[in-house]
Amino acid sequence: MRRALVLAAALLLGSCSPDERGQGLYIQRFFGECTSDHGTATDVAKAEGECGIVTTMINAFRAAHPETRVSQNVVAWPGYSQLTAQLAARQPPDLVTMHSGIVPDYAGKGLLEPVEPYLAAAGLAPGIFTPAARQGVTWNGRMYGLPWDTHGGLWHINLALFRKAGLVGADGRPILPRSPEELLRQGRQFRERTGKPYLIQSLVGDPAGAARILYTYMMAQGSPLFSDPRHIRLNTPEGRRVAELFREITREGIGTSNMDTPAAIAAFISGEGGVYATGTWMIGQFETEEKTRGRPLFESYSVQPFPQLFARNLMFVSGHAWVVPKRERTAAEKQAIADFFRFMAARNGDWARTGHLPAVQAQVDGPAFRSLPHRQNFAVVATIGRALPDGVLRQNAIEGLVGEEMAAAITGQKPVPQALADAERRVNEFLAEVQ
């Protein structure tokens, strides 16, 4: 078995040879491959999109640090199987992109290095990062990655339809609900005046979207999602209140029920609904529609945080980070990692042009970020965003199980109490088997 793992690792190591690993800085990342467009570019300000910006940043770091040999391996999203094989072969990269929900799975097994020494060598205090970004990389009180961004769900809004529904204020901003009852009233008003659904929902094959709704609005009621890291709590009065609300939205036709993600995106950009609750990563595409004359969103697009429907203004969020897989390194290699952290933190504001929120608080508060279209509207997410408790393992898998059952509740495939009880049972049985 051991030989098989080593062989698998050797086959999976991609474009970087063994000679490149262990010398200089070996970076492994997702976000796509675009060397044909950005292979030698170093002007980060001119780059666009996740792939273009991160590729150009790494090129610029290489140019700024000629003393460091920098090699890069681009993996198919998300790349964790490849990383696991590399760790089994004891030939991991120096830096890897990782979703914050995955960090506990690797940190908890001792496969990542705490990054406080690298941050200190880079002159970066942990307090410079936003609370949401810092929480996302924390495990047992230690930081296990350079926070890179915060991302999560937002309400993307068709202002033209909101005007038709009488839901735009004198200041030109959308009028959003402040309670579950107001959400239903506004949704009914929108449906009556426009003939279209208020809420476009991607409930087919998109469990993450349904889980985000349940997590966010249970947090907003002060309800702990986990009684301990091995036991989730969803079939509670707070959980049922959220699921029943969105079941009613779907039952009345205020929200759609039969769309997958591509269909929901197409419906929103075609002007077939008022709100599409999806992630920060869609802002760029919707901004393009906003700028295109003749399109339904032309000069009629807004984006806002999830509305505060309950007592607390909190949102479930995740994020990306740069992590350091554990292995022996020379002083020069450690210094190269610190240099990379310093370089990337200084350019965190450029990464925000992807739609994600900066991880550095000064960037969130600064004029460059807030002058970008719509960012002022949802900058607060960096403060109100909350991740799952840092002791919870397999967060992505849990999100899939919870989202499947929440979607079944919203669409009426299962009664709400049964769906939430099934979600609890499936997650807790799964966590009982996690080593």
C-alpha positions in Angstrom: 0.0 0.0 0.0 2.8 2.3 0.9 4.5 1.7 -2.4 1.3 2.3 -4.2 0.9 5.7 -2.5 4.4 6.7 -3.5 3.9 5.6 -7.1 0.6 7.6 -7.2 2.4 10.7 -5.9 5.1 10.4 -8.5 2.5 10.2 -11.2 0.6 13.1 -9.8 3.4 15.6 -9.3 2.6 17.4 -12.5 5.0 19.8 -14.2 7.5 20.1 -11.4 10.4 17.6 -11.3 11.9 16.2 -8.1 14.9 18.5 -8.7 12.6 21.6 -8.5 11.0 20.5 -5.2 13.2 21.3 -2.3 15.0 24.1 -4.1 13.8 27.7 -4.0 10.1 28.0 -3.7 7.7 25.4 -5.1 4.1 26.8 -5.4 1.1 24.7 -6.1 -2.3 26.4 -6.7 -5.7 26.2 -8.3 -7.6 29.2 -9.9 -6.9 27.9 -13.4 -4.1 27.9 -16.0 -3.7 30.9 -18.3 0.0 31.2 -19.2 -0.9 31.8 -22.8 -2.4 35.2 -21.8 -0.4 36.0 -18.7 2.7 33.8 -18.8 5.3 36.7 -18.6 3.0 39.5 -17.4 4.1 41.3 -14.2 1.8 44.3 -14.1 -0.8 43.2 -11.5 -2.9 46.3 -12.0 -3.7 45.2 -15.6 -4.6 41.6 -14.8 -8.2 40.5 -14.6 -9.9 37.4 -13.2 -8.7 34.9 -10.6 -6.3 33.1 -12.9 -4.9 36.3 -14.5 -4.3 38.1 -11.2 -2.7 35.2 -9.3 -0.5 34.3 -12.3 0.7 37.8 -12.7 1.3 38.1 -8.9 3.5 35.1 -9.0 5.4 36.4 -12.0 5.9 39.7 -10.3 7.2 38.0 -7.1 9.6 36.0 -9.3 10.8 39.2 -10.9 11.2 41.0 -7.5 13.1 38.1 -6.0 15.6 36.9 -8.6 17.6 35.2 -5.8 14.8 32.7 -5.3 14.1 30.0 -7.8 10.2 29.9 -8.1 8.5 26.9 -9.7 4.7 26.6 -10.1 2.3 23.7 -10.5 -1.3 24.5 -11.5 -3.7 21.7 -10.4 -7.2 20.9 -11.5 -9.6 22.3 -8.9 -9.4 21.7 -6.0 -6.2 19.6 -6.0 -6.4 18.0 -2.6 -6.1 14.4 -3.8 -2.8 15.5 -5.4 -1.6 17.2 -2.3 -2.5 14.2 -0.1 -0.4 12.0 -2.5 2.5 14.4 -2.3 2.4 14.4 1.4 2.3 10.6 1.5 5.4 10.6 -0.7 7.0 13.2 1.6 7.6 15.6 -1.3 5.0 18.3 -0.7 5.1 21.8 -2.2 6.2 24.8 -0.2 3.0 26.7 -0.6 -0.5 25.5 -1.6 -3.8 27.3 -2.1 -6.4 25.9 0.2 -10.0 26.6 1.1 -10.3 27.6 4.8 -12.9 24.8 5.4 -10.2 22.2 4.4 -7.5 23.6 6.7 -8.7 21.6 9.8 -8.4 18.3 7.9 -4.7 18.8 7.2 -3.8 20.9 10.3 -5.5 18.4 12.6 -3.3 15.6 11.2 -0.1 17.6 11.7 0.4 18.0 7.9 0.7 21.8 7.9 3.1 24.2 9.6 1.7 27.0 11.9 2.5 30.2 10.0 3.1 32.6 12.9 7.0 32.3 12.5 6.7 33.1 8.8 4.3 36.0 9.5 6.8 37.4 12.0 9.7 37.0 9.6 7.6 38.9 7.0 6.7 41.7 9.5 3.0 40.7 9.4 1.1 40.7 12.7 -1.9 38.4 12.9 -4.0 41.3 13.9 -3.7 42.9 10.4 -6.2 40.3 9.1 -9.9 40.6 9.3 -11.7 38.6 12.0 -13.4 36.4 9.3 -10.2 35.7 7.5 -8.2 35.0 10.6 -10.8 32.6 12.0 -10.8 30.7 8.7 -7.2 29.6 9.1 -7.2 29.0 12.9 -7.0 25.6 14.4 -6.5 25.0 18.1 -5.4 28.6 18.6 -2.8 28.6 15.9 -2.8 30.0 12.4 -2.2 27.5 9.6 -2.2 29.7 6.6 -1.8 33.2 5.2 -5.4 34.4 4.9 -6.0 35.4 1.3 -9.7 36.4 1.1 -13.2 35.9 2.5 -16.0 34.7 0.3 -19.6 33.7 0.8 -23.1 34.3 -0.4 -24.5 37.7 -1.3 -27.8 38.9 -2.7 -27.3 39.9 -6.3 -30.2 42.2 -7.2 -32.0 43.3 -10.4 -32.8 46.9 -9.7 -35.0 47.4 -12.7 -37.4 44.7 -11.4 -37.1 46.1 -7.8 -38.2 49.5 -9.1 -41.1 48.0 -10.9 -42.1 46.2 -7.6 -41.8 49.5 -5.6 -38.8 48.2 -3.6 -36.2 50.9 -4.3 -35.8 53.8 -2.0 -35.4 57.5 -2.8 -31.6 57.0 -2.5 -31.7 54.4 -5.3 -30.9 51.5 -3.1 -32.9 48.3 -2.9 -35.3 48.0 0.1 -34.4 44.7 1.7 -36.5 42.8 4.3 -35.7 43.1 8.0 -37.6 40.1 9.3 -39.0 36.8 8.0 -42.5 38.3 7.8 -41.2 41.2 5.8 -39.4 38.9 3.4 -42.6 37.2 2.6 -44.5 40.4 2.2 -42.0 41.9 -0.1 -41.7 38.7 -2.0 -45.5 38.6 -2.6 -45.5 42.3 -3.6 -42.7 41.6 -6.1 -44.5 38.6 -7.6 -47.7 40.6 -7.9 -46.2 43.6 -9.6 -43.6 41.9 -11.9 -45.1 38.5 -12.5 -41.7 37.0 -11.7 -40.2 35.2 -8.8 -38.6 37.4 -6.1 -35.9 34.8 -5.3 -34.0 32.8 -7.9 -32.7 29.6 -6.1 -30.3 27.0 -7.4 -31.6 24.1 -5.5 -30.7 21.3 -7.9 -27.1 20.0 -7.6 -25.9 23.0 -5.5 -26.0 21.9 -1.9 -23.6 24.7 -0.9 -26.2 27.4 -1.6 -28.9 25.7 0.6 -26.4 25.1 3.4 -25.3 28.7 3.4 -28.8 29.8 4.0 -29.3 27.5 6.9 -26.0 28.2 8.5 -26.3 32.0 8.1 -29.8 32.3 9.6 -29.2 29.8 12.4 -26.1 31.9 13.4 -28.3 35.0 13.1 -30.6 33.6 15.8 -27.7 32.8 18.1 -28.1 29.0 17.6 -24.9 27.0 17.8 -24.6 24.7 14.7 -22.5 22.2 16.7 -22.9 21.0 20.3 -19.3 19.7 19.9 -17.0 19.2 16.9 -18.5 15.7 16.3 -22.2 16.6 16.6 -24.2 19.0 14.5 -27.5 20.5 15.7 -30.0 21.5 13.0 -33.4 20.1 14.0 -33.9 22.9 16.5 -36.6 25.6 16.7 -34.1 28.0 15.0 -33.2 25.5 12.3 -36.9 24.7 11.6 -37.7 28.4 11.5 -35.2 29.0 8.7 -36.2 25.9 6.7 -40.0 26.6 7.1 -39.4 30.2 5.9 -37.7 29.2 2.7 -40.2 26.3 2.2 -43.0 28.9 2.3 -41.1 31.1 -0.2 -41.0 28.2 -2.6 -44.5 26.9 -1.9 -46.0 30.3 -2.8 -43.9 30.7 -6.0 -42.0 33.6 -4.5 -38.8 31.6 -5.2 -37.9 29.1 -7.9 -37.5 25.4 -7.1 -36.2 23.5 -10.1 -33.0 25.2 -11.2 -29.4 24.1 -11.1 -26.6 26.7 -11.0 -26.3 27.3 -14.8 -30.0 27.7 -15.1 -30.2 30.1 -12.2 -27.3 32.3 -13.5 -29.0 32.4 -16.9 -32.3 33.3 -15.4 -30.8 36.2 -13.4 -28.9 37.7 -16.2 -32.0 37.4 -18.5 -34.1 39.4 -16.0 -36.2 36.5 -14.9 -36.1 37.2 -11.2 -35.3 39.8 -8.6 -32.6 38.3 -6.4 -30.1 35.5 -6.9 -28.3 34.5 -3.7 -24.9 33.3 -4.8 -21.3 34.0 -4.1 -18.8 36.8 -4.3 -17.2 35.1 -7.3 -20.1 36.0 -9.6 -19.7 39.8 -9.2 -17.4 40.1 -12.2 -19.8 38.4 -14.6 -22.7 40.4 -13.4 -20.8 43.6 -13.6 -20.1 42.9 -17.3 -23.9 42.5 -17.8 -24.4 45.8 -15.9 -22.2 47.6 -18.3 -23.7 46.1 -21.5 -26.3 48.2 -23.1 -29.5 46.3 -24.0 -29.0 43.7 -21.4 -31.6 43.3 -18.6 -29.0 44.3 -15.9 -27.7 47.3 -17.8 -27.3 50.0 -15.1 -29.6 48.0 -12.9 -27.4 45.8 -10.8 -26.8 45.9 -7.1 -25.2 43.4 -4.7 -25.8 43.3 -0.9 -25.0 41.1 2.0 -27.7 38.6 3.0 -30.4 40.8 4.7 -30.6 40.7 8.5 -33.8 38.8 9.2 -33.1 37.9 12.9 -31.6 39.6 15.9 -27.9 39.2 15.0 -26.3 40.4 11.8 -24.0 37.4 11.0 -23.2 35.5 7.9 -21.6 32.2 7.2 -18.4 32.6 5.1 -15.4 30.7 3.9 -12.1 31.8 2.3 -8.9 30.9 0.5 -5.5 30.8 2.1 -1.8 30.0 1.3 -0.7 27.1 3.5 2.7 25.6 4.2 2.8 21.7 4.1 5.1 20.3 6.8 8.6 19.2 5.8 12.2 20.0 6.5 13.3 23.3 5.0 16.5 25.3 4.9 16.8 28.8 6.3 16.8 30.1 2.7 13.6 28.2 1.9 11.9 29.5 5.0 12.9 33.1 4.2 11.5 32.6 0.7 8.1 31.7 2.2 8.2 34.7 4.4 9.1 36.9 1.4 6.2 35.5 -0.5 3.8 36.2 2.4 5.0 39.8 2.7 4.7 40.3 -1.1 1.2 38.8 -1.4 -0.2 40.5 1.7 0.9 43.9 0.3 -1.1 43.1 -2.9 -4.1 41.7 -1.3 -6.2 44.6 -2.6 -5.5 43.6 -6.2 -6.9 40.1 -5.4 -10.2 41.8 -4.3 -10.9 42.7 -7.9 -12.0 39.1 -8.3 -15.0 39.9 -6.2 -13.7 38.3 -3.0 -13.2 40.4 0.1 -9.6 41.2 1.1 -8.1 39.3 4.1 -6.2 42.4 5.2 -8.3 44.8 7.3 -6.5 47.9 6.0 -7.4 46.9 2.4 -11.1 46.4 3.4 -11.1 49.9 5.0 -9.0 51.6 2.3 -10.2 53.7 -0.6 -8.9 51.4 -3.4 -11.2 48.6 -2.4 -14.2 50.7 -1.5 -13.9 52.6 -4.8 -14.4 49.3 -6.7 -18.0 48.9 -7.9 -20.4 47.8 -5.2 -17.7 46.9 -2.7 -18.8 49.5 -0.2 -22.2 47.7 0.0 -20.8 44.4 1.3 -17.5 45.4 3.0 -19.2 44.7 6.3 -19.0 40.9 5.5 -15.4 41.0 6.6 -16.6 41.9 10.1 -19.9 39.9 10.4 -18.6 36.8 8.6 -18.3 33.6 10.6 -16.8 30.2 9.7 -17.8 26.9 11.3 -16.0 26.1 14.6 -12.4 25.4 14.0 -12.6 21.9 15.5 -15.0 20.7 12.8 -13.4 18.3 10.3 -14.6 17.5 6.7 -16.5 20.8 6.4 -16.9 20.5 2.7 -18.4 17.1 2.9 -20.7 18.2 5.8 -21.9 21.2 3.7 -22.9 18.8 0.9 -24.9 16.6 3.3 -26.6 19.5 5.0 -27.3 21.2 1.7 -28.9 18.2 0.2 -31.4 17.9 3.1 -32.0 21.6 3.3 -32.8 21.7 -0.4 -35.2 18.7 0.1 -36.9 20.7 2.8 -37.2 23.9 0.7 -38.6 22.1 -2.3 -41.1 20.0 -0.2 -39.5 16.7 -1.0 -39.3 16.1 2.7 -41.1 17.6 5.7 -38.9 20.1 7.4 -38.4 18.2 10.7 -37.6 15.0 8.8 -35.1 16.8 6.5 -33.3 18.4 9.4 -33.3 15.2 11.4 -31.9 13.3 8.4 -29.2 16.0 8.0 -28.2 15.7 11.7 -28.1 11.9 11.5 -26.1 11.7 8.2 -23.5 14.3 9.4 -23.1 12.8 12.9 -22.7 9.3 11.5 -20.2 10.6 9.0 -18.2 12.4 11.7 -18.2 9.3 13.9 -16.2 7.5 11.2 -13.7 10.3 10.6 -10.3 9.4 12.0 
